[in-house]
Amino acid sequence: PGPSLRLTTDMITYTVANIPKWNPINICSYHLQEAGATPVQEIAYAMSTAVAVLDAVRDSGQVPEEKFGDVVARISFFVNAGVRFIEEMCKMRAFGRIWDQITRERYGITNPKQRRFRYGVQVNSLGLTEAQPENNVQRIVLEMLAVTLSKDARARAVQLPAWNEALGLPRPWDQQWSLRIQQVLAHESDLLEYADIFDGSHVIEAKVESLVEESLAEIDRIEQMGGAMAAVESGYLKSQLVSSHAERRARIEGGEDKIVGVNCYETTEPNPLTSDLDTAIMTVDPAVETRVVNALKHWRDTRYQPPFNHPRPCKALERLKEVAAGTGNLMEATLECARAGVTTGEWSGALREVFGEFRAPTGVSSAPVAVTAEEGTPLALVREKVAKTAADLGTGKLRFLVGKPGLDGHSNGAEQIAVRARDAGFEVVYQGIRLTPEQIVDAALAEDVHAVGLSILSGSHAQLVPDVLVRLREAGAPDIPVIAGGIIPNSDAEDLKAAGVAAVFTPKDFGITEIIGRIVDEIRKANKLDPLEVPA
């Protein structure tokens, strides 16, 4: 977090001085809600991050005190909006009030225009369902209303996901549909003709005040820990998010939170939009990756030649490392790298040599038990299966590795599987996001695990999962069952099973306890144990 904050600080101070109309940063809270954050957590963690950034810029001494208002004015936010659109709209009003208070009281900004809460939004993807995906259209519309209805808390920019994102990559037509939703609201409705329609509502005001009060209390709690960076490094933020998401999942599985088409109103007429699933999403030709890799290699080989005539990058990279090792602003050295034709990989590699690489806490081990395990409950029955299988194999505990291969940063599914497996009696190995297949296989062998679970939501399952399978076979461990989960189209799931994957789970398989039971079944099958009659 420290070097990352330094890069952010240097970029902000450089752009404010040299590119004054540039917006150097979005303080992002979108991923917080996607990771399970409540409205209070989303507000508090985003605001705490913004405070950390502004404190770092102020304390760096790179911006004169009289210019600090210009820094504050260029800060913007990227937020999330869920389907509880009244609460979400109140959240946006609370965001604006807290930002105005912080910038006025903490940083002494007197110009109201500089204190304005500027934000763009991507509405929630976490709530999009694979089951009855046509329902996602109305979910997206309701989420958009949360950030457009209130004029005084209206988003400056809106991004809408597509109805079929839980099935796979949206096609251009699907993306156009989402764009047209915005355009109909803007050009056919009378939304933009009125002042804020919620002004004077005692219901809205009470909810906003409640969110402000609770958020300020959580911001103060983080401040007492030493600020956002300390809360990240200690694992506090991650553990809170994992816990909140586990509680949300438990409410859905228990039927407390109703999800239409998932845990209620599950019967449906045939859907013409998904009658041919292979054509209902966009598929990417694997040759695209090869072309991109080859183009990158070609660039590295020819960047010194006409028509580019870039200087050799060695000096620029050495200069970058020299500045990184000191206290100077990294932006000028970074621009010199760009002028020398340095690639992003070379630039980040040079910084890793100086700063190292941070592996964030996963939040899994500290998450509380969210699902009851009293006698006769599904989790209790799965615990029996886990204990019986461990005894049959002559081991103290079943060991399960949950892996996130590739550049996919969507960790929710992996974390919730890891937490529930832990609660079911597994010893869980989970090392976080962005691991290579080689690292995952090495960990599986070192920990002598009984199963490997791979979570992939980036669309790269067709390449990464077989890579893990091949490496396990080459390492002499072909009998370790590999389970895949994520946004995996049906045809790809069949291909993975044909390649040797034991089971594939997608968003329609929302019962996590049942998934854990299935994993135990695959472990028994791989070890030639008789099936258990205990239901999962």
N, C-alpha and C positions, 0 to 999 in steps of 0.2 A: 503493500500500500504506500509506503514512503516514496520510493522512486516514481510510482504512478502519479502520486500527488505532485511531485516535483515537475514531471512532464506537463501536467495540467496547468500548474502555476506558470511555468515558462511560456506555454502557448498563450495563455490569457494575457500575460503582461506584454508579450511581443505584439499580439494582434491589437490590443487597445492602443498601443503606441504607434503601430505602423499600418494597421488595417482597421481603422476606428469603426467602420460600419459592419465589420465581420462579427458574427455570433460565434464565439470560440467554443462554447460548451452547452450541451443540454444536460442538466442534472436529471438523471433517469430514475423514475420510480416505476416505469412500466414493468420491468422484470421483477420488481418486488411483489406486485399483486399476482403475477404469473407464478411466483414461488409460494403463494399462499398468504401474503400479507393482508391483514385487515385494513380498513380505511385509516384507522389511527396509526398503524405501523407504516403504511405507505407514506402518509404525511410526515411522520416523525423521522423516519429514516432518510427520506429525501431531503428534508430541511436540515438534518444533522450533517448530511453530506455537503450541502450547499454552504453551511457554516464552516466546515473544515476547509473547503476550497477557498472561500473568501478570506478566512483567517490566514491561510497560507500565502495568498497573494499580498495581503496587507503586511504580513510579517516579513515577506521577502525583501522589502525595501526597494522593489523595482518600479513601484508606482507612487508618484507624489501624492500626498494626502489630498490635495485639492482635485486630483483626477480620479479618486476612488469611486466617486459617483458614476463615472463612465464605466468602470468595471462592473458595478452592480447592475447598471442598465443593460449590459450585454449578456447577462446571465438569463438563460431560459430553461424551461423544464420540459421533460417528455414523460407524460403520465399515462395511466391506464384508466379504463372505465368499464365497470362490470354491469351485469344485467339488473342489479338492484338500483335502478337509475335515479330514484329520488335520493337515496343515501349517497350515491356517487355524485350527483349534482351538488348536494350539500358539502361533500368532500372538497369539490373545486372551490366553493365559496370560502371554506375554512382554509384551504391552501393560500388563497389570496390574502386573507386577513393576517395569517401568521407571517407570511413573507413581508407584508407591509410593516408589521410590528418589529420583526427581526432587523430589517434593513434600517428602520428608523432608530430603534433603541440601541442596537449593538454596533451599528456602523455610522450612525449620525447622518444618514442620507435625508436631506430636507426636501429635495425635489420629488413631488409625487410621481412624476412621469418616470423617474429613475427607479422608483420603488414598485412599479407596476409588475404584477405577476404575469409573465408571458409564458404560455405553454402550448405545446402541440400534444396530440393524443393519438395513440393506437388503441382502439377499443379491444376489449378482452378476448383473448384466444383460448384461455384456460377453460372457459365454459362451453366451447364448441364441441359438439358430440359427433361421433361416428354413427351412432344409432339415430335413425330418422334425421339425417343431416339437413333436410329442408327446413327444419325448425331453427337452424342457425341463422337464417335470414332475419326472422323477427327478433332474435336475440341481438343481432348486430344493430338493427334499427333502434331498439330500446337503449342500447349502450351509447349509440350516437346522440340520442336525445339528452343523455346525462350531461354532455359537454357542449350542447348547443342551445338548450331551452333558456338558460339563465344568461341574459345579455351581460351582466356584470361579472360573470365567471365563464365566459364563452372561450372555447379554444381558438387559437390563431390558425391552427392547421389540424386536419382530421385525417387519419388513415383507418380504413376499414379492412378487416380480413375478409376472406372469401368463404362462402357457405361450406365448401368442401375441404377445408384445411385439415380436418381430422381424418380425411381419407388419403390425402397425398398432396402433391404440389398443384395449386390452382392453375387452370388454363388462362390464357389472355381473356377469353369471354367471361370467365368467372370473376376476374379482376375488374373487368368493365362493369359488371353487375354491381359490384360494391361502389364503384365510382358513380354510377347512375343514382344510387341511393342518396348520396350527398347532393348531387345536382338537382334531384327532384325536391329535396328539402329546401335548398337555397333558392331555386327559381320558381317553383310551383306553389310552395306554401307561403303564408304571410308571417313567418317567424321573424324576419328581419325588419318588420314594420313597426315593432313595438318596443317600448322600454322594458326593463326587467319585470317579467310578469310575476315574480315571486316576492318582490319588495312588499313588506308589510305582513307577510304570512307568519303568524306566530308559530306554526308547526315547523316551517323551514328554519326560522330563527332559532328555535330551541334545539333543533338537531345540529345546526352549524355551531352553536355555542358549546354543545356537548363535545363535538369533535375537536374544536379548538382547545378546550380545557384538557381533554385526555391526551391530545397530541403534544401540547406544551409540557405535560407531566412526563411523557416518555422522552421528549427532547432533553428535558432536565436530567432524567435518569442517565441518558447517554453522555451528557456533559460531565456528570459526576464520575463516569468511567474514564474520562480523558478524551472524549469526543468520538466521532465516527470511526476514525482510523483505529483507535484502541478497541472499539466495540467489534470491528471486523477481525482484527488480529486475535482477540480473545475467543472468538467464535460465538459471541453473544447474539449478534444480528442473525447469523445463519441458523443457530439453534432455535431462535424465536420463529423464524420463517418456516422451518421444517415442522415445528410443533403446530403452528397455526394451520399449515396445510394438512397435517395428519388429522387434526380435529375436523377440518372441512371434509376430508375423505370419509371419516367415520360417520359424519352426519348424513352424507349421501348414501353410504352403504346401509346405514340403519333406517333410511327412509325419512329422516327428519327434514332434510333438505330435498325438496322435490325437483327432479330433473325430467322434464317431459320427454318420453321416448326411451328413457334410461331406467328409471326406477318407478315410473308410473306411466299410464297410457302407452303401454309398450306395443299393443297390437297396431297394425298399420296396413293400409292399402299398398299395393306394389308402387314403388317410386320410379317413374320414368326417367328421372335424372340419374339414377344409379343402376338402371337395368343392365348396363354394360360398364362394370366398374373400371375396366381397363381403359375405356375412353372417357370416363368421367373425371379424370385427372390428367395432368401433364406429366409425361415421362421424359427424362433427359437421356439422350444418347450417351452411353459411357465413353464414346470416342471424344466427347467434348473435353473431358478431363485430360486425355492424352494430348489433344491439340493445344490446350492451355499450357501444360507442362512443357511441351516441345517449343512453344512460342517463348516461354520464359528462358529456356536454355539458349534459344537462338538469340534472344536479346542480350543475354550475358556474354555471348560469344562475339557479337557484332556491334555492341554499343560504342566501341572505340573507333569504328569505321564510318565513312560517309554513309548516309547524310547526317548522322548524329554527332560524330567526332567528340564524344564525351571523354574527359580525362580519365585516367585509370582511377578506380574508386578507392584504392588502398589508402591514399593520403586523407581523403574525406572521412573514411571510416576510422582511421587512427585519430584524426582530430575530434571526431564524435566521442570516442572512448576517453580521450584526454579531458574533454569538457565534462563528460559524465562523471569522471573520477574526481573532478573539482566541484566548484560551486557556481560556475557560469551558467548563463541561459543557454539551453540546448537548442533553441529554435534556429539560430543562425547556422550552427553546425549541421542541423538536420536539413536545412535548405541547401547547404553546400553538397550534402549527400545526394539530394534530388538533382542538383545541377550536374553531378558526376554520373548520373544514371544508376545510382545504387537502388537495389530492389528493396521492397518492404522487408523481406526475409533477411537480407544482409544487414539492414538498419537495426531490426529488432535483435538479431543475433549479436551484433556488436554491443548493444545495451545489456543483453543478458550476461555477456562476459564481465561487465562491470557490476551490474546490480544483482545478478543471480536470478532465480525464478521462484516466485511465491506460490506455494500450494495452500489454498485457503482451507480452513476447517470445514468439514462437511455438515456438521450439525446433526448427524445421525445418532451418534452414541449418546448425546445428551437429550434427545427428544423424549418426552414422557410417553407412556403407554396411552394411546388414544382410543383403543377398542377394548371393550370388556372381555374378560376371559373366564367368566364364571362357568361352573360345570354345565355341560350341555350346549354351550355357545359354539359357533363355528370356529372361533380361534382356539378354544379349549380342545376341540376335536382335532384340529390340525397339530396342536402341540403334542397330542398323543401320538400322531403319526410320526412326527419328527423324533420324539423320544424313542419310539419303538424301532424306527429305522436306524437310529444311531446305535441302539443296543444290538440290533441284528448285524451291524457292520463292525461291532466291537470297538467303537470309538466313543469318546466322552460326549462330543457334540458334532452334529453335522456342520460342515463348513461350506459357506456359499459366497462366492465372489460376485459382486455387482460391478460391472465395468461400463464406462462411458468412452467408447473409442472415437477418434477423430476430433474435428473442431466443433462438434455439437455442444453448445452450452446449456441446452435444456435439461436440467438435472432433476426436475420434480418427480418424474416417474421413477427414476433410479433411487432417489432418496426414500420415496414412500414404500417401494418394494423392500429396500434395505431395512427400514424401520420395522415393517410388519414381519419380515423374516426374523429379525432380532427378537421381536415379541413372541414369535412362534417357537423360539428355542434354538434357532440357528446361531452359530458364530459367524458373523458377517464381516467380509473384507470389502470395504468400499473406500477407494482412494480419491474420489472426486472426478472432475471432468477433464476432458482433453488428454486422454492417454492414447498411446499407440497400441496396435495389436500386440506388438512385441512386449511392451510393458505389462499388458494384461495377462498374457500367457506366462511371463516370468513370475508374476505375482501368484497366479493359479498354481504353478508348480511349487513355488517356495512355501505357500501356505497349505499345500496338499488338500485342496478343496474338493468337495464332492460334486459341485455343479458350478457352472459359470453362467451368469445372466448378463446379456448385453442390451443396453438401452440406447436406441438411435432414433432421433426425430429429424435428422437433417437430410434424409433421402439417400444416404450413402451406405445403407445396410447391405446392398447387393455386392459391394466391394469389401467392406470391413468385416462382416460376419464370416464369409468364407476364408478370409485371411486368418482370422483367429482359429478356425477349424483346422486349416492346413498346418499352422504352427503347433497346435496341440498334437496333431498326428506325428509331425516330424520330431516332436519332443518325447514321443513315446507315451502320450497320454490320450489316446483316441477314445477312451471309455468315459471321459468326463463329459457328462451331458451339457450341451450349450443351449440355452434358452434365449430367444430374442424377443424384444418388445419395442414398440414405437409406432410411428406412422408408416405402416408397411402394407401396401396394397395386396389384395388376395393372391394375384398371380405371382408376386415376389415372395409371398409367404410360402407358396407351394415350391418355388425354386429353392428356397432356403432349407425346407424340410428334405427335399431331394438331395441337397448337398450334405445333409447330416445333422441339421438343427433338430433338437428333440421336440421343441414346441415354440409357437409364435403367438404372442399376445399383442392386441391392438387396443385403442381406446374403448371399443365396445365391451372389452373384458374389464368392467369397472370394479368387480369384486376382488380386492387385493388378497383377502384371506383365502379365497378359492384358488387364486393364482399360486399362492405359496403351497397349498395342498397339491396342486398339479406338479409343482417342482419336486416335491417329495416323491410323487409317483414316478417321475422320470429318473430320480436317483435310484429308486428301488429297481426299476426296469434295467438301468445301465449296469447294476450290480447283480442282476439275475436273482432278485428276491421276489417272493410271491407278492402279488398285490394285496393291499390291506383293505378290509371292508369298512374301515372307519371313514365316513363321508367327509368330504372337504367343504 
